[in-house]
Amino acid sequence: MLKERLISGIIGAALFMVIIFSDALVLTAAVLLVIELALWEMYRAVGLGNKYVLMLLGAFVPVFVLFGGLAGKQQTVYLAICIYLAILFAVLVVRHAVYTFEDLTKFFTVTVMVSLFFSYVVWIRQQGAGSLWNTFAIFVGAWLTDTFAYFTGRACGKHKLASVISPKKTVEGSVGGIIGTALSMAVYGLIVGRFTKFAPSYPALVGLGLACGVISQLGDLSMSAIKREYNIKDYGNIMPGHGGIMDRFDSVLFVAPLVYYYIQAFPIFTA
């Protein structure tokens, strides 16, 4: 099991590095694929895996959301969400014997959340100078929080953070994740400043790290809460030993919009 986890982790990391440092078109295609796979996993997780017509309908939403934002037309994003909601209610009226309001509520929440939040990864990448390093900061903020929280919790965790949702997570681990990510962001800024033409803003980077440390754990715990409610261990098995897309990207899902709006107010790199 450990060997399987290690191999799939190395392959996944290599693929991630190739994609993140490729051009925006490759990243856009990869993110769209991630969204579609994540939607498939989430639909099945919350008991919608046999609602094929609405699953197919939901698969079109991220196309309009992602490319609407890429074109700089926010109204297209809003329009797509409004039309999707209207269609769901039309389905409820026409097929009320087949679909319930709870079904449609879950479809709307899952589809919009996954489509919109993941799209911010691509939207950050299109923002010109320094966009590559801003995009990479999403994953620094999300994945290093998990890493520092895990090892801090293993070393000195005593007080449970959310015992019902995630029994192994501790308050000490959570604090370690937040502080570790803040420090890691500063180190990340140092590396980018050393090897590129972009100058880091260390106060902004540390602030982003602190914010990512909190929001990343919120994303992780939120997706864990859904798994507990529906009594599933993993969202999928696309990465042997690691689970599904949502198991690996749950914290990224929440961190991406945070980074997008944070850097509008507090640029972390300047040319």
Number of C-alpha atoms within 10 A of each C-alpha: 8 9 10 12 14 14 15 17 16 11 11 12 12 11 11 14 11 12 18 18 14 12 12 16 12 14 19 22 13 15 20 20 13 18 26 21 18 25 25 21 21 25 23 16 20 19 12 18 14 10 15 11 8 19 18 11 14 23 16 15 20 26 18 17 24 25 19 18 20 20 11 12 12 14 12 17 21 15 14 20 20 12 12 19 17 12 15 22 16 12 17 17 13 11 11 12 8 10 16 13 14 9 17 19 14 15 24 16 10 18 27 20 16 21 27 22 19 26 25 26 26 24 22 24 23 19 14 8 13 21 16 18 20 21 23 17 22 27 19 20 31 29 22 22 31 22 16 22 28 20 14 19 23 15 11 13 20 14 14 17 18 14 11 11 17 15 10 17 22 23 18 20 28 24 19 24 32 26 20 22 33 28 18 20 27 22 15 20 23 15 12 17 17 12 8 11 12 17 16 21 17 19 14 21 26 21 19 25 30 23 19 33 30 20 23 31 24 16 19 22 19 16 20 22 16 16 19 15 12 12 11 13 12 17 24 21 13 13 18 17 16 17 16 19 23 24 22 15 21 25 28 26 27 25 31 29 19 19 25 19 13 16 16 9 9 15 17 27 22 12 10
